[in-house]
């Protein structure tokens, strides 16, 4: 049974995303005691606005916060634009 839970977040929504491919490759190299869980709700998240971050957040934000809370670590692969 896995003892370490890693939440993998791809910053790209493209079907053929290299960022998702990197996370998939990482999951194949993970030791058996580590579980990689892929977060799939990126497209549902609203744009971040600190002025609106009060009270009860939208359901997609609640889900992401819950998943982060259950994770022992985060693995984020974010797109690079124009060699930024």
N, CA, C and O of each residue as an XYZ file, in Angstrom:
336
protein
N       0.842     -1.192      0.000
C       0.000      0.000      0.000
C       0.883      1.251      0.000
O       1.842      1.326      0.769
N       0.565      2.253     -0.871
C       1.371      3.469     -0.927
C       1.381      4.223      0.394
O       0.365      4.311      1.083
N       2.540      4.763      0.737
C       2.654      5.550      1.954
C       2.817      7.032      1.656
O       2.634      7.871      2.538
N       3.160      7.354      0.420
C       3.319      8.747      0.023
C       2.372      9.030     -1.135
O       2.331      8.293     -2.120
N       1.612     10.112     -0.997
C       0.633     10.490     -2.029
C       1.056     11.818     -2.635
O       1.150     12.829     -1.939
N       1.313     11.806     -3.944
C       1.733     13.006     -4.659
C       0.618     13.426     -5.606
O       0.120     12.620     -6.392
N       0.235     14.689     -5.524
C      -0.764     15.230     -6.443
C      -0.021     15.841     -7.625
O       0.773     16.766     -7.451
N      -0.278     15.329     -8.828
C       0.362     15.818    -10.048
C      -0.591     16.763    -10.766
O      -1.744     16.424    -11.031
N      -0.086     17.959    -11.076
C      -0.903     18.976    -11.723
C      -0.210     19.410    -13.015
O       0.911     19.918    -12.990
N      -0.886     19.204    -14.130
C      -0.372     19.678    -15.410
C      -0.964     21.048    -15.674
O      -2.177     21.238    -15.586
N      -0.111     21.995    -15.994
C      -0.566     23.353    -16.259
C      -1.077     23.557    -17.671
O      -1.369     24.685    -18.065
N      -1.187     22.490    -18.433
C      -1.659     22.585    -19.810
C      -2.933     21.777    -19.982
O      -3.080     20.698    -19.408
N      -3.850     22.308    -20.775
C      -5.110     21.622    -21.048
C      -5.095     20.905    -22.394
O      -6.076     20.253    -22.753
N      -4.009     21.012    -23.137
C      -3.929     20.405    -24.465
C      -3.965     18.884    -24.365
O      -3.401     18.294    -23.443
N      -4.638     18.262    -25.330
C      -4.747     16.801    -25.346
C      -3.388     16.139    -25.500
O      -3.165     15.062    -24.948
N      -2.481     16.757    -26.233
C      -1.144     16.194    -26.450
C      -0.093     16.995    -25.688
O       0.995     17.250    -26.204
N      -0.415     17.381    -24.485
C       0.454     18.219    -23.669
C       1.753     17.519    -23.276
O       1.738     16.398    -22.768
N       2.867     18.190    -23.518
C       4.159     17.663    -23.060
C       4.237     17.707    -21.539
O       4.900     16.866    -20.931
N       3.573     18.671    -20.921
C       3.575     18.765    -19.461
C       2.905     17.543    -18.836
O       3.394     16.998    -17.846
N       1.793     17.119    -19.414
C       1.115     15.918    -18.933
C       1.966     14.686    -19.209
O       2.012     13.765    -18.393
N       2.639     14.665    -20.354
C       3.521     13.540    -20.683
C       4.661     13.426    -19.674
O       5.045     12.318    -19.299
N       5.200     14.548    -19.236
C       6.264     14.537    -18.222
C       5.743     13.944    -16.914
O       6.426     13.138    -16.281
N       4.545     14.338    -16.510
C       3.962     13.811    -15.273
C       3.663     12.318    -15.394
O       3.840     11.565    -14.436
N       3.213     11.898    -16.564
C       2.947     10.477    -16.791
C       4.246      9.680    -16.701
O       4.284      8.614    -16.086
N       5.307     10.198    -17.314
C       6.609      9.528    -17.237
C       7.093      9.458    -15.794
O       7.627      8.435    -15.366
N       6.910     10.532    -15.049
C       7.315     10.540    -13.641
C       6.556      9.482    -12.856
O       7.120      8.830    -11.978
N       5.266      9.310    -13.174
C       4.468      8.313    -12.445
C       4.957      6.893    -12.732
O       4.822      6.007    -11.888
N       5.522      6.677    -13.915
C       6.048      5.353    -14.265
C       7.361      5.042    -13.550
O       7.749      3.882    -13.413
N       8.033      6.090    -13.101
C       9.324      5.923    -12.431
C       9.219      5.966    -10.913
O      10.223      5.862    -10.208
N       8.004      6.120    -10.419
C       7.784      6.268     -8.982
C       7.943      4.934     -8.266
O       7.501      3.900     -8.767
N       8.571      4.954     -7.097
C       8.666      3.710     -6.331
C       7.283      3.197     -5.928
O       6.331      3.974     -5.854
N       7.170      1.900     -5.670
C       5.860      1.303     -5.350
C       5.172      1.910     -4.133
O       3.944      1.897     -4.051
N       5.934      2.435     -3.198
C       5.318      3.011     -1.996
C       4.805      4.436     -2.206
O       4.324      5.076     -1.271
N       4.913      4.922     -3.442
C       4.446      6.273     -3.761
C       3.301      6.196     -4.762
O       3.375      5.478     -5.759
N       2.249      6.944     -4.481
C       1.086      7.006     -5.367
C       1.042      8.390     -6.019
O       1.074      9.411     -5.333
N       0.969      8.408     -7.336
C       0.806      9.664     -8.060
C      -0.668      9.772     -8.442
O      -1.214      8.891     -9.106
N      -1.301     10.859     -8.015
C      -2.712     11.114     -8.316
C      -2.757     12.327     -9.246
O      -2.239     13.392     -8.910
N      -3.375     12.163    -10.411
C      -3.449     13.246    -11.387
C      -4.665     14.121    -11.119
O      -5.787     13.623    -11.024
N      -4.440     15.423    -10.998
C      -5.534     16.382    -10.845
C      -6.073     16.694    -12.235
O      -5.307     17.065    -13.124
N      -7.371     16.550    -12.434
C      -7.954     16.732    -13.765
C      -8.948     17.885    -13.845
O      -9.662     18.010    -14.840
N      -9.008     18.723    -12.825
C     -10.013     19.777    -12.806
C      -9.518     21.159    -13.166
O     -10.185     22.150    -12.868
N      -8.352     21.246    -13.807
C      -7.780     22.564    -14.106
C      -8.721     23.437    -14.937
O      -8.847     24.633    -14.674
N      -9.373     22.854    -15.926
C     -10.251     23.630    -16.811
C     -11.464     24.197    -16.073
O     -12.066     25.166    -16.535
N     -11.825     23.613    -14.944
C     -12.999     24.060    -14.195
C     -12.703     25.196    -13.217
O     -13.623     25.824    -12.693
N     -11.416     25.457    -12.971
C     -11.059     26.487    -11.994
C     -11.312     27.882    -12.547
O     -11.005     28.154    -13.708
N     -11.871     28.773    -11.722
C     -12.029     30.165    -12.161
C     -10.680     30.872    -12.102
O      -9.773     30.442    -11.389
N     -10.559     31.954    -12.854
C      -9.342     32.773    -12.770
C      -9.197     33.281    -11.338
O     -10.189     33.628    -10.698
N      -7.958     33.324    -10.834
C      -7.751     33.749     -9.456
C      -7.929     35.255     -9.325
O      -7.360     36.033    -10.091
N      -8.719     35.644     -8.354
C      -8.931     37.047     -8.017
C      -8.984     37.127     -6.501
O      -9.964     36.689     -5.899
N      -7.938     37.684     -5.860
C      -7.922     37.729     -4.397
C      -9.120     38.472     -3.805
O      -9.519     38.197     -2.674
N      -9.696     39.410     -4.559
C     -10.863     40.139     -4.062
C     -12.078     39.222     -3.897
O     -12.978     39.503     -3.105
N     -12.090     38.118     -4.657
C     -13.223     37.189     -4.589
C     -12.931     35.989     -3.704
O     -13.784     35.116     -3.550
N     -11.742     35.930     -3.120
C     -11.338     34.785     -2.296
C     -11.811     34.990     -0.861
O     -11.014     35.093      0.072
N     -13.111     35.047     -0.720
C     -13.719     35.222      0.600
C     -14.887     34.251      0.715
O     -15.447     33.808     -0.288
N     -15.238     33.935      1.933
C     -16.400     33.071      2.131
C     -16.225     31.698      1.527
O     -15.128     31.141      1.543
N     -17.289     31.157      0.999
C     -17.314     29.817      0.426
C     -16.792     29.866     -1.013
O     -17.397     30.518     -1.863
N     -15.675     29.183     -1.294
C     -15.148     29.209     -2.667
C     -15.999     28.347     -3.603
O     -16.769     27.501     -3.150
N     -15.853     28.571     -4.915
C     -16.572     27.725     -5.873
C     -16.185     26.255     -5.689
O     -15.094     25.953     -5.206
N     -17.070     25.359     -6.071
C     -16.857     23.919     -5.875
C     -15.531     23.420     -6.474
O     -14.853     22.627     -5.822
N     -15.128     23.845     -7.688
C     -13.843     23.370     -8.212
C     -12.649     23.767     -7.324
O     -11.678     23.018     -7.215
N     -12.727     24.920     -6.707
C     -11.663     25.361     -5.794
C     -11.674     24.504     -4.531
O     -10.617     24.124     -4.029
N     -12.853     24.202     -4.023
C     -12.954     23.335     -2.848
C     -12.337     21.961     -3.126
O     -11.634     21.406     -2.282
N     -12.607     21.422     -4.312
C     -12.075     20.107     -4.672
C     -10.556     20.148     -4.733
O      -9.891     19.268     -4.188
N      -9.998     21.165     -5.391
C      -8.539     21.280     -5.485
C      -7.922     21.421     -4.100
O      -6.927     20.763     -3.798
N      -8.489     22.256     -3.271
C      -7.949     22.435     -1.907
C      -8.007     21.127     -1.122
O      -7.091     20.815     -0.362
N      -9.078     20.369     -1.308
C      -9.215     19.082     -0.628
C      -8.128     18.114     -1.100
O      -7.498     17.437     -0.289
N      -7.915     18.056     -2.414
C      -6.900     17.160     -2.973
C      -5.494     17.556     -2.503
O      -4.676     16.688     -2.200
N      -5.219     18.837     -2.443
C      -3.925     19.304     -1.935
C      -3.763     18.917     -0.471
O      -2.683     18.504     -0.048
N      -4.830     19.052      0.293
C      -4.787     18.693      1.709
C      -4.514     17.224      1.950
O      -3.905     16.869      2.959
N      -4.955     16.356      1.039
C      -4.731     14.913      1.177
C      -3.340     14.500      0.702
O      -2.887     13.396      1.006
N      -2.661     15.369     -0.035
C      -1.379     15.015     -0.640
C      -0.214     15.251      0.314
O      -0.241     16.154      1.150
N       0.802     14.416      0.164
C       2.055     14.614      0.891
C       2.976     15.560      0.132
O       3.915     16.116      0.700
N       2.702     15.734     -1.143
C       3.520     16.619     -1.965
C       2.821     16.935     -3.266
O       1.851     16.278     -3.644
N       3.329     17.956     -3.953
C       2.784     18.367     -5.243
C       3.867     18.241     -6.301
O       5.032     18.547     -6.048
N       3.481     17.791     -7.484
C       4.357     17.758     -8.639
C       3.647     18.541     -9.722
O       2.619     18.108    -10.241
N       4.197     19.697    -10.063
C       3.542     20.600    -11.011
C       4.420     20.716    -12.257
O       5.622     20.970    -12.170
N       3.797     20.527    -13.402
C       4.486     20.720    -14.683
C       3.746     21.822    -15.408
O       2.599     21.646    -15.820
N       4.405     22.964    -15.565
C       3.750     24.136    -16.137
C       4.337     24.484    -17.509
O       5.531     24.300    -17.744
N       3.495     24.983    -18.404
C       3.964     25.321    -19.744
C       4.998     26.452    -19.731
O       5.018     27.310    -18.848
N       5.835     26.407    -20.735
C       6.782     27.491    -20.961
C       6.364     28.156    -22.257
O       6.173     27.484    -23.271
N       6.222     29.465    -22.229
C       5.837     30.208    -23.413
C       6.970     31.136    -23.825
O       7.527     31.848    -22.989
N       7.307     31.132    -25.088
C       8.307     32.032    -25.663
C       9.609     31.999    -24.850
O      10.215     33.037    -24.583
N      10.016     30.810    -24.471
C      11.257     30.600    -23.707
C      11.281     31.406    -22.414
O      12.339     31.840    -21.959
N      10.087     31.602    -21.823
C       9.964     32.365    -20.586
C      10.459     31.568    -19.461
O      10.443     32.033    -18.321
